[in-house]
Amino acid sequence: MDRTVNHDEIAQLLGAFALDAVDPGEAEAIRAHLTECPRCASEVAEHWEATGLIANAGVDAPAEIWDRIAAQIDTEARTRRPAPLHLASSSASRGAPATVRRRLVWSAVGTVAAAAAVVAVLLGVQVGRLDQRVGQLANASRHSGLNQAVQAALLDPSAQKVTLTATSAGSTVGGTSLANGARAAVVVVLPDGSAFMLNTGLPPLGADRTYQLWGVVNGRTVSLGLLGNRPRDISFAVNPAAPVKVFAVTDEAAGGVVRSVHNPVAQSTTA
Amino acid sequence: MLKLETASDAALMVAIARMHEPALAEAYRRHGGAVLALARRVLGSADLAEEVTQEVFVDLWDSPERFDPGRGALRTFLMTKAHGRAVDMVRSESARRQREERTVRETAVSGYDIEHQAWDLAIADQVKAAVTSLPVEERTAIEMAYFDGHTYREVASILGQPEGTVKSRIRSGLRRLRSALAQHGVETAWTEP
């Protein structure tokens, strides 16, 4: 169907669309229209409400199918492996030869003296910020509003949701076994840049340790905050104009680090 | 701690987004039967219907953010997903051939068996009342499209009616149905029985 069909022509098709009874071309034109026409979108939602009811046959859900669903989601968690991290260092120039690149984020920096000096300066500044940030996060956690904000974010269709799965380095973390490929955490990022991390499997660490959240932005690895040794829901912010490509969590000495020398215990998978 | 049996669907969805598997199990317990029945109804095959049901709930687990609570009830969302998937399957080539044969048989024997379509569903009395209160031509068009996976064009061709007529009957029938259901106080949201 021609994309230029007008509102009235689309509107006549909304009933059939709600029943999945239009041709693929029509369906595409209608979907495009629905994104910009709240009136039609709300009519379709109402049609769906009605069809959902007439189809309601009220039989019991068979346990056998649940067993298959449970088996499938467990398998998915096991087979989903984190993508290998091959990230350029913040000190390595863009487009550096592959041999210069290292799994750097998590390895030591500073082959260039100037860069090392910059890092030294940043160290003081950033640790200060991190300490402040931990305090803010702790306050936010105690504040009942965080839970509501997290819930709203989880249900926001425009939110980007990223799963962090355990790496092989995570298998010994906290003296607890965290199965390689297990879901360790979920990061939710809203379009305005507000973001949350939910702990779904990171085990508690000793009192002298902390988890630290990292993100790769424009090829640079930046700290997104300290999570403490028993992470719960954490709020943080990212720049919406500079999307975070990869999220990772490391296990660090309490207080955190500016650059980690540890392999991440969990990181995001590539879709 | 969330008590799953009495949690609202919205609370279940939050727990599902947090990868709390028992919450998915509870959502399945509440809505899996209806999803399965609809898929079976459209597909006419128990095996394919189970496949659709499995897919719908695994998708809910993988992409809970696709459910927008502002747009309607969880049950409605799941039924819509299941129907779309079942219709895709039914329209695949091999299934289409079988279905065309079935349609020819049905229309040849009894015209279209509307009463059967409406009544063999074990649905609530109010819903039955609302469905049967529809003008028969609206009900026929809706049921042929929804339960048999026909497009409105196919419905028009089977019934020998203009496409525009079928289109508008489906739309006005759905509107009538919704207001009848609302009058009877039928709700789509899950409530503790």
Interface residues (C-beta under 8 A of the other chain):
Chain A: Q12 L13 L14 G15 A16 A18 L19 D20 A21 V22 D23 A45 E46 H47 W48 E49 A50 T51 G52 L53 I54 A55 N56 A57 G58 V59 D60 A61 P62 E64 I65 W66 R68 I69 A70 Q72 I73 E76 Q151 L154 L155 D156 P157 A159 K161 R183 V186 V188 L198 T200
Chain B: A10 M13 V14 A17 R18 M19 E21 L24 A25 Y28 R29 R30 H31 G32 G33 A34 V35 L36 A37 L38 R41 E50 T53 Q54 F57 V58 W61 D62 S63 P64 E65 R66 F67 D68 P69 R71 G72 A73 R75 T76 M79 T80 H83 G84 V87 L121 A122 I123 A124 V127 A130 V131 I142 A145 Y146 F147 G149 H150 T151 Y152 R153 V155 G164 V166 K167 S168 I170 R171 S172 G173 L174 R175 L177 R178 L181 V186 T188
